Amino acid sequence: MRIFEFVVERDPETGVLVGYVPGWAGAHTQGGDIDELQQNLREVIEMLLADGEPKLESEFIDVRTIQVA
């Protein structure tokens, strides 16, 4: 069992949720709601893992907020 962190964003034009694993080219997909997005991303990751161990280009650390006047 592998665990991957992923980012979820909403496309402002379509309202569709977009998810991706930071630093892993090709590990991205979309869905109409969070459940559909997670299922789609799980399928993408399973397909990518079938090709071998991923070579991550970066490591996800955190999401922060910053206040600007």
All heavy atoms as TSV, in Angstrom:
chain	resi	resn	atom	element	x	y	z
A	1	MET	N	N	0.853	-1.175	0.000
A	1	MET	CA	C	0.000	0.000	0.000
A	1	MET	C	C	0.897	1.235	0.000
A	1	MET	O	O	1.791	1.351	0.828
A	1	MET	CB	C	-0.893	-0.016	1.229
A	1	MET	CG	C	-1.704	1.225	1.449
A	1	MET	SD	S	-3.337	1.388	0.721
A	1	MET	CE	C	-4.012	-0.210	0.703
A	2	ARG	N	N	0.655	2.144	-0.932
A	2	ARG	CA	C	1.421	3.389	-1.047
A	2	ARG	C	C	0.507	4.554	-0.708
A	2	ARG	O	O	-0.691	4.498	-0.938
A	2	ARG	CB	C	1.929	3.570	-2.478
A	2	ARG	CG	C	2.807	2.448	-3.003
A	2	ARG	CD	C	4.212	2.487	-2.461
A	2	ARG	NE	N	4.869	3.742	-2.706
A	2	ARG	CZ	C	5.638	4.020	-3.749
A	2	ARG	NH1	N	5.848	3.104	-4.676
A	2	ARG	NH2	N	6.208	5.203	-3.867
A	3	ILE	N	N	1.072	5.609	-0.174
A	3	ILE	CA	C	0.321	6.822	0.144
A	3	ILE	C	C	0.978	7.983	-0.588
A	3	ILE	O	O	2.195	8.165	-0.504
A	3	ILE	CB	C	0.297	7.082	1.663
A	3	ILE	CG1	C	-0.435	5.952	2.364
A	3	ILE	CG2	C	-0.350	8.433	1.957
A	3	ILE	CD1	C	-0.406	6.033	3.870
A	4	PHE	N	N	0.168	8.755	-1.306
A	4	PHE	CA	C	0.643	9.935	-2.014
A	4	PHE	C	C	-0.213	11.123	-1.611
A	4	PHE	O	O	-1.430	11.008	-1.503
A	4	PHE	CB	C	0.539	9.742	-3.540
A	4	PHE	CG	C	1.413	8.654	-4.066
A	4	PHE	CD1	C	0.918	7.374	-4.244
A	4	PHE	CD2	C	2.738	8.895	-4.374
A	4	PHE	CE1	C	1.708	6.358	-4.729
A	4	PHE	CE2	C	3.550	7.880	-4.856
A	4	PHE	CZ	C	3.039	6.612	-5.030
A	5	GLU	N	N	0.415	12.261	-1.391
A	5	GLU	CA	C	-0.316	13.495	-1.135
A	5	GLU	C	C	-0.643	14.118	-2.482
A	5	GLU	O	O	0.147	14.039	-3.425
A	5	GLU	CB	C	0.534	14.436	-0.292
A	5	GLU	CG	C	0.776	13.869	1.091
A	5	GLU	CD	C	1.839	14.619	1.850
A	5	GLU	OE1	O	2.793	15.108	1.217
A	5	GLU	OE2	O	1.715	14.691	3.071
A	6	PHE	N	N	-1.833	14.726	-2.566
A	6	PHE	CA	C	-2.202	15.367	-3.822
A	6	PHE	C	C	-2.877	16.698	-3.550
A	6	PHE	O	O	-3.419	16.935	-2.480
A	6	PHE	CB	C	-3.080	14.458	-4.689
A	6	PHE	CG	C	-4.448	14.161	-4.143
A	6	PHE	CD1	C	-5.552	14.876	-4.575
A	6	PHE	CD2	C	-4.631	13.153	-3.208
A	6	PHE	CE1	C	-6.809	14.586	-4.090
A	6	PHE	CE2	C	-5.883	12.856	-2.723
A	6	PHE	CZ	C	-6.986	13.582	-3.157
A	7	VAL	N	N	-2.814	17.565	-4.526
A	7	VAL	CA	C	-3.373	18.912	-4.461
A	7	VAL	C	C	-4.700	18.914	-5.211
A	7	VAL	O	O	-4.819	18.281	-6.265
A	7	VAL	CB	C	-2.402	19.932	-5.103
A	7	VAL	CG1	C	-3.008	21.319	-5.150
A	7	VAL	CG2	C	-1.080	19.937	-4.347
A	8	VAL	N	N	-5.677	19.638	-4.676
A	8	VAL	CA	C	-6.977	19.782	-5.327
A	8	VAL	C	C	-7.209	21.264	-5.594
A	8	VAL	O	O	-7.063	22.094	-4.695
A	8	VAL	CB	C	-8.123	19.244	-4.442
A	8	VAL	CG1	C	-9.465	19.445	-5.134
A	8	VAL	CG2	C	-7.896	17.790	-4.092
A	9	GLU	N	N	-7.556	21.568	-6.826
A	9	GLU	CA	C	-7.894	22.934	-7.224
A	9	GLU	C	C	-9.201	22.898	-7.993
A	9	GLU	O	O	-9.572	21.862	-8.537
A	9	GLU	CB	C	-6.799	23.534	-8.110
A	9	GLU	CG	C	-5.452	23.623	-7.423
A	9	GLU	CD	C	-4.353	24.128	-8.344
A	9	GLU	OE1	O	-4.571	24.166	-9.575
A	9	GLU	OE2	O	-3.280	24.470	-7.827
A	10	ARG	N	N	-9.901	24.032	-8.045
A	10	ARG	CA	C	-11.134	24.128	-8.842
A	10	ARG	C	C	-10.852	25.047	-10.031
A	10	ARG	O	O	-10.372	26.164	-9.857
A	10	ARG	CB	C	-12.283	24.695	-8.025
A	10	ARG	CG	C	-13.605	24.744	-8.802
A	10	ARG	CD	C	-14.751	25.325	-8.005
A	10	ARG	NE	N	-14.904	24.756	-6.693
A	10	ARG	CZ	C	-15.542	23.606	-6.405
A	10	ARG	NH1	N	-16.072	22.906	-7.377
A	10	ARG	NH2	N	-15.649	23.181	-5.166
A	11	ASP	N	N	-11.164	24.554	-11.226
A	11	ASP	CA	C	-11.023	25.370	-12.425
A	11	ASP	C	C	-12.095	26.453	-12.377
A	11	ASP	O	O	-13.287	26.141	-12.329
A	11	ASP	CB	C	-11.197	24.503	-13.680
A	11	ASP	CG	C	-10.969	25.277	-14.949
A	11	ASP	OD1	O	-11.710	26.270	-15.190
A	11	ASP	OD2	O	-10.087	24.906	-15.725
A	12	PRO	N	N	-11.698	27.727	-12.383
A	12	PRO	CA	C	-12.678	28.806	-12.245
A	12	PRO	C	C	-13.654	28.932	-13.415
A	12	PRO	O	O	-14.752	29.442	-13.244
A	12	PRO	CB	C	-11.818	30.068	-12.102
A	12	PRO	CG	C	-10.512	29.718	-12.712
A	12	PRO	CD	C	-10.333	28.234	-12.507
A	13	GLU	N	N	-13.265	28.463	-14.579
A	13	GLU	CA	C	-14.133	28.574	-15.746
A	13	GLU	C	C	-15.167	27.454	-15.817
A	13	GLU	O	O	-16.304	27.673	-16.200
A	13	GLU	CB	C	-13.301	28.601	-17.028
A	13	GLU	CG	C	-12.450	29.854	-17.151
A	13	GLU	CD	C	-11.642	29.868	-18.431
A	13	GLU	OE1	O	-11.938	29.088	-19.357
A	13	GLU	OE2	O	-10.701	30.681	-18.491
A	14	THR	N	N	-14.758	26.241	-15.454
A	14	THR	CA	C	-15.657	25.085	-15.597
A	14	THR	C	C	-16.225	24.599	-14.274
A	14	THR	O	O	-17.217	23.873	-14.262
A	14	THR	CB	C	-14.912	23.910	-16.258
A	14	THR	OG1	O	-13.862	23.476	-15.376
A	14	THR	CG2	C	-14.344	24.303	-17.611
A	15	GLY	N	N	-15.582	24.948	-13.158
A	15	GLY	CA	C	-16.010	24.455	-11.860
A	15	GLY	C	C	-15.542	23.036	-11.570
A	15	GLY	O	O	-15.823	22.488	-10.513
A	16	VAL	N	N	-14.826	22.425	-12.499
A	16	VAL	CA	C	-14.346	21.056	-12.351
A	16	VAL	C	C	-13.175	21.038	-11.368
A	16	VAL	O	O	-12.342	21.949	-11.354
A	16	VAL	CB	C	-13.904	20.489	-13.725
A	16	VAL	CG1	C	-13.198	19.156	-13.583
A	16	VAL	CG2	C	-15.093	20.368	-14.647
A	17	LEU	N	N	-13.108	20.007	-10.533
A	17	LEU	CA	C	-11.973	19.840	-9.632
A	17	LEU	C	C	-10.814	19.194	-10.381
A	17	LEU	O	O	-11.011	18.261	-11.161
A	17	LEU	CB	C	-12.359	18.958	-8.445
A	17	LEU	CG	C	-13.437	19.501	-7.531
A	17	LEU	CD1	C	-13.736	18.500	-6.417
A	17	LEU	CD2	C	-13.050	20.839	-6.949
A	18	VAL	N	N	-9.631	19.704	-10.139
A	18	VAL	CA	C	-8.415	19.190	-10.752
A	18	VAL	C	C	-7.506	18.729	-9.625
A	18	VAL	O	O	-7.327	19.446	-8.637
A	18	VAL	CB	C	-7.716	20.277	-11.591
A	18	VAL	CG1	C	-6.413	19.761	-12.175
A	18	VAL	CG2	C	-8.643	20.789	-12.683
A	19	GLY	N	N	-6.950	17.532	-9.751
A	19	GLY	CA	C	-6.059	17.010	-8.731
A	19	GLY	C	C	-4.758	16.534	-9.345
A	19	GLY	O	O	-4.750	16.029	-10.469
A	20	TYR	N	N	-3.673	16.717	-8.600
A	20	TYR	CA	C	-2.380	16.246	-9.086
A	20	TYR	C	C	-1.453	15.941	-7.917
A	20	TYR	O	O	-1.597	16.501	-6.827
A	20	TYR	CB	C	-1.735	17.266	-10.026
A	20	TYR	CG	C	-1.441	18.614	-9.396
A	20	TYR	CD1	C	-0.200	18.872	-8.825
A	20	TYR	CD2	C	-2.397	19.622	-9.378
A	20	TYR	CE1	C	0.070	20.100	-8.250
A	20	TYR	CE2	C	-2.138	20.849	-8.810
A	20	TYR	CZ	C	-0.899	21.089	-8.245
A	20	TYR	OH	O	-0.625	22.300	-7.663
A	21	VAL	N	N	-0.519	15.029	-8.164
A	21	VAL	CA	C	0.525	14.715	-7.194
A	21	VAL	C	C	1.700	15.624	-7.527
A	21	VAL	O	O	2.272	15.508	-8.614
A	21	VAL	CB	C	0.938	13.229	-7.268
A	21	VAL	CG1	C	2.070	12.948	-6.293
A	21	VAL	CG2	C	-0.255	12.323	-6.998
A	22	PRO	N	N	2.056	16.543	-6.626
A	22	PRO	CA	C	3.152	17.472	-6.916
A	22	PRO	C	C	4.452	16.735	-7.234
A	22	PRO	O	O	4.816	15.766	-6.557
A	22	PRO	CB	C	3.306	18.265	-5.607
A	22	PRO	CG	C	1.990	18.146	-4.928
A	22	PRO	CD	C	1.471	16.779	-5.305
A	23	GLY	N	N	5.097	17.181	-8.289
A	23	GLY	CA	C	6.388	16.630	-8.649
A	23	GLY	C	C	6.354	15.355	-9.466
A	23	GLY	O	O	7.398	14.840	-9.844
A	24	TRP	N	N	5.166	14.840	-9.765
A	24	TRP	CA	C	5.068	13.584	-10.514
A	24	TRP	C	C	4.374	13.863	-11.838
A	24	TRP	O	O	3.149	13.960	-11.907
A	24	TRP	CB	C	4.292	12.551	-9.717
A	24	TRP	CG	C	4.339	11.156	-10.285
A	24	TRP	CD1	C	4.951	10.747	-11.432
A	24	TRP	CD2	C	3.741	9.991	-9.728
A	24	TRP	NE1	N	4.773	9.412	-11.627
A	24	TRP	CE2	C	4.022	8.917	-10.570
A	24	TRP	CE3	C	2.980	9.756	-8.587
A	24	TRP	CZ2	C	3.576	7.634	-10.335
A	24	TRP	CZ3	C	2.541	8.481	-8.344
A	24	TRP	CH2	C	2.846	7.418	-9.202
A	25	ALA	N	N	5.168	14.015	-12.869
A	25	ALA	CA	C	4.623	14.293	-14.198
A	25	ALA	C	C	3.644	13.191	-14.606
A	25	ALA	O	O	3.932	12.014	-14.462
A	25	ALA	CB	C	5.757	14.385	-15.212
A	26	GLY	N	N	2.483	13.572	-15.053
A	26	GLY	CA	C	1.478	12.613	-15.503
A	26	GLY	C	C	0.473	12.225	-14.440
A	26	GLY	O	O	-0.564	11.669	-14.762
A	27	ALA	N	N	0.767	12.508	-13.171
A	27	ALA	CA	C	-0.146	12.126	-12.087
A	27	ALA	C	C	-1.133	13.249	-11.832
A	27	ALA	O	O	-1.055	13.976	-10.840
A	27	ALA	CB	C	0.631	11.772	-10.823
A	28	HIS	N	N	-2.071	13.400	-12.780
A	28	HIS	CA	C	-3.088	14.443	-12.662
A	28	HIS	C	C	-4.360	13.988	-13.349
A	28	HIS	O	O	-4.341	13.156	-14.260
A	28	HIS	CB	C	-2.592	15.758	-13.260
A	28	HIS	CG	C	-2.159	15.619	-14.689
A	28	HIS	ND1	N	-3.019	15.678	-15.751
A	28	HIS	CD2	C	-0.937	15.393	-15.213
A	28	HIS	CE1	C	-2.361	15.508	-16.882
A	28	HIS	NE2	N	-1.082	15.330	-16.575
A	29	THR	N	N	-5.477	14.529	-12.896
A	29	THR	CA	C	-6.770	14.204	-13.483
A	29	THR	C	C	-7.796	15.220	-13.006
A	29	THR	O	O	-7.440	16.200	-12.343
A	29	THR	CB	C	-7.206	12.759	-13.124
A	29	THR	OG1	O	-8.337	12.392	-13.910
A	29	THR	CG2	C	-7.530	12.622	-11.652
A	30	GLN	N	N	-9.055	14.981	-13.322
A	30	GLN	CA	C	-10.119	15.882	-12.896
A	30	GLN	C	C	-11.369	15.090	-12.533
A	30	GLN	O	O	-11.461	13.901	-12.822
A	30	GLN	CB	C	-10.438	16.896	-13.988
A	30	GLN	CG	C	-10.922	16.263	-15.281
A	30	GLN	CD	C	-11.085	17.293	-16.385
A	30	GLN	OE1	O	-10.447	18.350	-16.366
A	30	GLN	NE2	N	-11.934	17.004	-17.334
A	31	GLY	N	N	-12.308	15.769	-11.897
A	31	GLY	CA	C	-13.562	15.130	-11.528
A	31	GLY	C	C	-14.597	16.166	-11.156
A	31	GLY	O	O	-14.257	17.298	-10.803
A	32	GLY	N	N	-15.846	15.777	-11.214
A	32	GLY	CA	C	-16.948	16.677	-10.898
A	32	GLY	C	C	-17.099	16.942	-9.417
A	32	GLY	O	O	-17.611	17.989	-9.013
A	33	ASP	N	N	-16.670	16.005	-8.584
A	33	ASP	CA	C	-16.691	16.174	-7.133
A	33	ASP	C	C	-15.473	15.461	-6.559
A	33	ASP	O	O	-14.727	14.792	-7.276
A	33	ASP	CB	C	-17.996	15.654	-6.518
A	33	ASP	CG	C	-18.250	14.182	-6.796
A	33	ASP	OD1	O	-17.302	13.377	-6.802
A	33	ASP	OD2	O	-19.431	13.829	-7.008
A	34	ILE	N	N	-15.256	15.606	-5.257
A	34	ILE	CA	C	-14.038	15.073	-4.650
A	34	ILE	C	C	-13.967	13.548	-4.743
A	34	ILE	O	O	-12.888	12.994	-4.949
A	34	ILE	CB	C	-13.871	15.574	-3.192
A	34	ILE	CG1	C	-12.454	15.299	-2.685
A	34	ILE	CG2	C	-14.910	14.950	-2.285
A	34	ILE	CD1	C	-11.395	16.123	-3.321
A	35	ASP	N	N	-15.092	12.860	-4.614
A	35	ASP	CA	C	-15.075	11.400	-4.714
A	35	ASP	C	C	-14.667	10.940	-6.109
A	35	ASP	O	O	-13.850	10.030	-6.256
A	35	ASP	CB	C	-16.443	10.817	-4.344
A	35	ASP	CG	C	-16.762	10.976	-2.866
A	35	ASP	OD1	O	-15.816	11.037	-2.043
A	35	ASP	OD2	O	-17.961	11.042	-2.531
A	36	GLU	N	N	-15.240	11.581	-7.124
A	36	GLU	CA	C	-14.886	11.227	-8.499
A	36	GLU	C	C	-13.420	11.556	-8.774
A	36	GLU	O	O	-12.704	10.775	-9.398
A	36	GLU	CB	C	-15.779	11.975	-9.487
A	36	GLU	CG	C	-15.469	11.655	-10.932
A	36	GLU	CD	C	-16.317	12.443	-11.924
A	36	GLU	OE1	O	-17.023	13.396	-11.518
A	36	GLU	OE2	O	-16.251	12.109	-13.118
A	37	LEU	N	N	-12.969	12.697	-8.275
A	37	LEU	CA	C	-11.575	13.092	-8.464
A	37	LEU	C	C	-10.635	12.069	-7.835
A	37	LEU	O	O	-9.676	11.627	-8.465
A	37	LEU	CB	C	-11.329	14.470	-7.856
A	37	LEU	CG	C	-9.878	14.943	-7.864
A	37	LEU	CD1	C	-9.364	15.111	-9.289
A	37	LEU	CD2	C	-9.731	16.213	-7.075
A	38	GLN	N	N	-10.914	11.655	-6.598
A	38	GLN	CA	C	-10.051	10.687	-5.930
A	38	GLN	C	C	-10.035	9.353	-6.666
A	38	GLN	O	O	-8.977	8.738	-6.820
A	38	GLN	CB	C	-10.495	10.476	-4.486
A	38	GLN	CG	C	-10.040	11.592	-3.577
A	38	GLN	CD	C	-10.290	11.272	-2.131
A	38	GLN	OE1	O	-11.199	11.819	-1.534
A	38	GLN	NE2	N	-9.481	10.411	-1.567
A	39	GLN	N	N	-11.183	8.889	-7.133
A	39	GLN	CA	C	-11.228	7.631	-7.869
A	39	GLN	C	C	-10.424	7.730	-9.164
A	39	GLN	O	O	-9.652	6.831	-9.501
A	39	GLN	CB	C	-12.675	7.218	-8.167
A	39	GLN	CG	C	-12.792	5.904	-8.906
A	39	GLN	CD	C	-12.153	4.740	-8.159
A	39	GLN	OE1	O	-12.261	4.638	-6.942
A	39	GLN	NE2	N	-11.481	3.862	-8.881
A	40	ASN	N	N	-10.602	8.833	-9.881
A	40	ASN	CA	C	-9.860	9.025	-11.129
A	40	ASN	C	C	-8.354	9.098	-10.874
A	40	ASN	O	O	-7.566	8.512	-11.616
A	40	ASN	CB	C	-10.335	10.293	-11.842
A	40	ASN	CG	C	-11.741	10.171	-12.368
A	40	ASN	OD1	O	-12.310	9.082	-12.438
A	40	ASN	ND2	N	-12.337	11.299	-12.712
A	41	LEU	N	N	-7.958	9.809	-9.807
A	41	LEU	CA	C	-6.538	9.932	-9.503
A	41	LEU	C	C	-5.961	8.592	-9.059
A	41	LEU	O	O	-4.837	8.242	-9.422
A	41	LEU	CB	C	-6.306	11.003	-8.444
A	41	LEU	CG	C	-4.860	11.412	-8.211
A	41	LEU	CD1	C	-4.189	11.872	-9.505
A	41	LEU	CD2	C	-4.783	12.499	-7.151
A	42	ARG	N	N	-6.724	7.825	-8.307
A	42	ARG	CA	C	-6.274	6.486	-7.897
A	42	ARG	C	C	-5.987	5.633	-9.140
A	42	ARG	O	O	-4.968	4.942	-9.214
A	42	ARG	CB	C	-7.336	5.824	-7.027
A	42	ARG	CG	C	-6.924	4.462	-6.483
A	42	ARG	CD	C	-7.958	3.892	-5.524
A	42	ARG	NE	N	-8.003	4.662	-4.283
A	42	ARG	CZ	C	-9.010	5.460	-3.910
A	42	ARG	NH1	N	-10.080	5.586	-4.664
A	42	ARG	NH2	N	-8.955	6.112	-2.768
A	43	GLU	N	N	-6.881	5.689	-10.128
A	43	GLU	CA	C	-6.686	4.909	-11.354
A	43	GLU	C	C	-5.451	5.367	-12.119
A	43	GLU	O	O	-4.682	4.543	-12.628
A	43	GLU	CB	C	-7.931	5.008	-12.237
A	43	GLU	CG	C	-9.137	4.303	-11.651
A	43	GLU	CD	C	-10.419	4.552	-12.420
A	43	GLU	OE1	O	-10.379	5.197	-13.504
A	43	GLU	OE2	O	-11.477	4.115	-11.940
A	44	VAL	N	N	-5.240	6.684	-12.190
A	44	VAL	CA	C	-4.062	7.212	-12.883
A	44	VAL	C	C	-2.785	6.750	-12.184
A	44	VAL	O	O	-1.836	6.289	-12.826
A	44	VAL	CB	C	-4.122	8.762	-12.941
A	44	VAL	CG1	C	-2.778	9.346	-13.366
A	44	VAL	CG2	C	-5.222	9.219	-13.881
A	45	ILE	N	N	-2.760	6.840	-10.861
A	45	ILE	CA	C	-1.574	6.436	-10.107
A	45	ILE	C	C	-1.309	4.946	-10.277
A	45	ILE	O	O	-0.156	4.530	-10.461
A	45	ILE	CB	C	-1.726	6.821	-8.619
A	45	ILE	CG1	C	-1.653	8.346	-8.479
A	45	ILE	CG2	C	-0.664	6.144	-7.771
A	45	ILE	CD1	C	-1.995	8.864	-7.099
A	46	GLU	N	N	-2.355	4.137	-10.229
A	46	GLU	CA	C	-2.171	2.693	-10.427
A	46	GLU	C	C	-1.573	2.398	-11.794
A	46	GLU	O	O	-0.680	1.558	-11.920
A	46	GLU	CB	C	-3.499	1.962	-10.251
A	46	GLU	CG	C	-3.968	1.908	-8.808
A	46	GLU	CD	C	-5.385	1.388	-8.646
A	46	GLU	OE1	O	-6.121	1.253	-9.665
A	46	GLU	OE2	O	-5.773	1.119	-7.493
A	47	MET	N	N	-2.048	3.095	-12.830
A	47	MET	CA	C	-1.486	2.896	-14.174
A	47	MET	C	C	-0.025	3.324	-14.234
A	47	MET	O	O	0.808	2.642	-14.822
A	47	MET	CB	C	-2.305	3.663	-15.214
A	47	MET	CG	C	-3.643	3.041	-15.522
A	47	MET	SD	S	-4.509	3.808	-16.916
A	47	MET	CE	C	-4.777	5.461	-16.312
A	48	LEU	N	N	0.293	4.462	-13.611
A	48	LEU	CA	C	1.675	4.937	-13.617
A	48	LEU	C	C	2.590	3.994	-12.843
A	48	LEU	O	O	3.724	3.745	-13.255
A	48	LEU	CB	C	1.749	6.354	-13.041
A	48	LEU	CG	C	1.127	7.450	-13.908
A	48	LEU	CD1	C	1.041	8.758	-13.129
A	48	LEU	CD2	C	1.902	7.639	-15.193
A	49	LEU	N	N	2.115	3.467	-11.722
A	49	LEU	CA	C	2.928	2.538	-10.932
A	49	LEU	C	C	3.170	1.226	-11.672
A	49	LEU	O	O	4.189	0.569	-11.442
A	49	LEU	CB	C	2.272	2.270	-9.582
A	49	LEU	CG	C	2.342	3.408	-8.565
A	49	LEU	CD1	C	1.513	3.065	-7.334
A	49	LEU	CD2	C	3.778	3.707	-8.187
A	50	ALA	N	N	2.248	0.855	-12.564
A	50	ALA	CA	C	2.443	-0.365	-13.350
A	50	ALA	C	C	3.665	-0.250	-14.255
A	50	ALA	O	O	4.257	-1.256	-14.639
A	50	ALA	CB	C	1.187	-0.660	-14.177
A	51	ASP	N	N	4.046	0.997	-14.584
A	51	ASP	CA	C	5.231	1.233	-15.412
A	51	ASP	C	C	6.518	1.270	-14.610
A	51	ASP	O	O	7.595	1.420	-15.169
A	51	ASP	CB	C	5.082	2.545	-16.186
A	51	ASP	CG	C	4.008	2.466	-17.259
A	51	ASP	OD1	O	3.708	1.342	-17.710
A	51	ASP	OD2	O	3.474	3.524	-17.639
A	52	GLY	N	N	6.420	1.188	-13.283
A	52	GLY	CA	C	7.613	1.204	-12.437
A	52	GLY	C	C	7.538	2.265	-11.370
A	52	GLY	O	O	6.575	3.023	-11.275
A	53	GLU	N	N	8.567	2.318	-10.572
A	53	GLU	CA	C	8.648	3.268	-9.463
A	53	GLU	C	C	8.714	4.699	-9.997
A	53	GLU	O	O	9.456	4.987	-10.932
A	53	GLU	CB	C	9.899	2.964	-8.625
A	53	GLU	CG	C	9.949	3.654	-7.302
A	53	GLU	CD	C	8.850	3.235	-6.339
A	53	GLU	OE1	O	8.298	2.122	-6.486
A	53	GLU	OE2	O	8.541	4.019	-5.438
A	54	PRO	N	N	7.936	5.617	-9.405
A	54	PRO	CA	C	7.940	6.992	-9.912
A	54	PRO	C	C	9.234	7.715	-9.575
A	54	PRO	O	O	9.852	7.459	-8.536
A	54	PRO	CB	C	6.766	7.644	-9.180
A	54	PRO	CG	C	6.644	6.882	-7.910
A	54	PRO	CD	C	7.024	5.469	-8.270
A	55	LYS	N	N	9.633	8.596	-10.460
A	55	LYS	CA	C	10.758	9.484	-10.193
A	55	LYS	C	C	10.160	10.860	-9.919
A	55	LYS	O	O	9.789	11.578	-10.848
A	55	LYS	CB	C	11.709	9.538	-11.374
A	55	LYS	CG	C	12.904	10.415	-11.108
A	55	LYS	CD	C	13.895	10.415	-12.243
A	55	LYS	CE	C	15.054	11.315	-11.875
A	55	LYS	NZ	N	15.971	11.487	-12.978
A	56	LEU	N	N	10.034	11.194	-8.646
A	56	LEU	CA	C	9.429	12.464	-8.268
A	56	LEU	C	C	10.416	13.597	-8.504
A	56	LEU	O	O	11.593	13.498	-8.144
A	56	LEU	CB	C	8.980	12.428	-6.809
A	56	LEU	CG	C	7.947	11.362	-6.469
A	56	LEU	CD1	C	7.601	11.416	-4.987
A	56	LEU	CD2	C	6.693	11.519	-7.304
A	57	GLU	N	N	9.926	14.673	-9.118
A	57	GLU	CA	C	10.762	15.815	-9.433
A	57	GLU	C	C	10.830	16.805	-8.282
A	57	GLU	O	O	11.669	17.700	-8.280
A	57	GLU	CB	C	10.234	16.503	-10.694
A	57	GLU	CG	C	10.266	15.582	-11.902
A	57	GLU	CD	C	9.515	16.138	-13.098
A	57	GLU	OE1	O	8.928	17.233	-13.003
A	57	GLU	OE2	O	9.504	15.458	-14.133
A	58	SER	N	N	9.913	16.691	-7.329
A	58	SER	CA	C	9.913	17.552	-6.146
A	58	SER	C	C	9.149	16.841	-5.041
A	58	SER	O	O	8.534	15.800	-5.262
A	58	SER	CB	C	9.281	18.912	-6.453
A	58	SER	OG	O	7.904	18.761	-6.741
A	59	GLU	N	N	9.181	17.406	-3.854
A	59	GLU	CA	C	8.486	16.840	-2.707
A	59	GLU	C	C	7.518	17.871	-2.152
A	59	GLU	O	O	7.925	19.001	-1.838
A	59	GLU	CB	C	9.490	16.443	-1.624
A	59	GLU	CG	C	8.855	15.914	-0.362
A	59	GLU	CD	C	9.868	15.673	0.741
A	59	GLU	OE1	O	11.076	15.892	0.528
A	59	GLU	OE2	O	9.440	15.271	1.824
A	60	PHE	N	N	6.247	17.520	-2.029
A	60	PHE	CA	C	5.247	18.410	-1.450
A	60	PHE	C	C	5.548	18.601	0.028
A	60	PHE	O	O	5.773	17.643	0.753
A	60	PHE	CB	C	3.841	17.829	-1.623
A	60	PHE	CG	C	2.782	18.677	-0.990
A	60	PHE	CD1	C	2.342	19.828	-1.606
A	60	PHE	CD2	C	2.250	18.335	0.236
A	60	PHE	CE1	C	1.374	20.622	-1.018
A	60	PHE	CE2	C	1.280	19.116	0.835
A	60	PHE	CZ	C	0.841	20.269	0.207
A	61	ILE	N	N	5.562	19.853	0.477
A	61	ILE	CA	C	5.857	20.150	1.870
A	61	ILE	C	C	4.640	20.707	2.594
A	61	ILE	O	O	4.226	20.191	3.619
A	61	ILE	CB	C	7.029	21.161	1.991
A	61	ILE	CG1	C	8.299	20.600	1.339
A	61	ILE	CG2	C	7.282	21.537	3.447
A	61	ILE	CD1	C	8.838	19.342	1.983
A	62	ASP	N	N	4.014	21.762	2.070
A	62	ASP	CA	C	2.979	22.456	2.825
A	62	ASP	C	C	2.238	23.445	1.936
A	62	ASP	O	O	2.721	23.795	0.867
A	62	ASP	CB	C	3.655	23.209	3.979
A	62	ASP	CG	C	2.699	23.635	5.072
A	62	ASP	OD1	O	1.502	23.293	4.993
A	62	ASP	OD2	O	3.159	24.302	6.020
A	63	VAL	N	N	1.103	23.897	2.418
A	63	VAL	CA	C	0.386	25.029	1.827
A	63	VAL	C	C	0.231	26.055	2.940
A	63	VAL	O	O	-0.196	25.710	4.044
A	63	VAL	CB	C	-0.994	24.619	1.291
A	63	VAL	CG1	C	-1.779	25.835	0.836
A	63	VAL	CG2	C	-0.854	23.617	0.160
A	64	ARG	N	N	0.602	27.268	2.673
A	64	ARG	CA	C	0.547	28.331	3.670
A	64	ARG	C	C	-0.258	29.502	3.139
A	64	ARG	O	O	-0.489	29.622	1.946
A	64	ARG	CB	C	1.962	28.829	3.991
A	64	ARG	CG	C	2.912	27.798	4.507
A	64	ARG	CD	C	2.685	27.623	5.983
A	64	ARG	NE	N	3.540	26.580	6.517
A	64	ARG	CZ	C	4.320	26.759	7.569
A	64	ARG	NH1	N	4.379	27.936	8.164
A	64	ARG	NH2	N	5.043	25.755	8.018
A	65	THR	N	N	-0.628	30.391	4.032
A	65	THR	CA	C	-1.254	31.654	3.639
A	65	THR	C	C	-0.329	32.789	4.033
A	65	THR	O	O	0.491	32.659	4.946
A	65	THR	CB	C	-2.623	31.844	4.316
A	65	THR	OG1	O	-2.455	31.831	5.726
A	65	THR	CG2	C	-3.600	30.769	3.892
A	66	ILE	N	N	-0.462	33.897	3.316
A	66	ILE	CA	C	0.333	35.081	3.623
A	66	ILE	C	C	-0.559	36.294	3.471
A	66	ILE	O	O	-1.393	36.349	2.549
A	66	ILE	CB	C	1.580	35.167	2.727
A	66	ILE	CG1	C	2.502	36.281	3.183
A	66	ILE	CG2	C	1.197	35.344	1.272
A	66	ILE	CD1	C	3.887	36.234	2.578
A	67	GLN	N	N	-0.439	37.234	4.383
A	67	GLN	CA	C	-1.234	38.460	4.331
A	67	GLN	C	C	-0.404	39.558	3.697
A	67	GLN	O	O	0.764	39.771	4.071
A	67	GLN	CB	C	-1.665	38.869	5.735
A	67	GLN	CG	C	-2.553	40.076	5.754
A	67	GLN	CD	C	-3.035	40.391	7.163
A	67	GLN	OE1	O	-2.824	39.621	8.097
A	67	GLN	NE2	N	-3.701	41.507	7.301
A	68	VAL	N	N	-0.980	40.250	2.734
A	68	VAL	CA	C	-0.298	41.350	2.052
A	68	VAL	C	C	-1.204	42.567	2.093
A	68	VAL	O	O	-2.395	42.472	1.758
A	68	VAL	CB	C	0.029	40.972	0.584
A	68	VAL	CG1	C	0.707	42.125	-0.120
A	68	VAL	CG2	C	0.872	39.714	0.541
A	69	ALA	N	N	-0.662	43.692	2.517
A	69	ALA	CA	C	-1.459	44.925	2.638
A	69	ALA	C	C	-1.711	45.549	1.289
A	69	ALA	O	O	-0.991	45.423	0.374
A	69	ALA	CB	C	-0.759	45.911	3.543
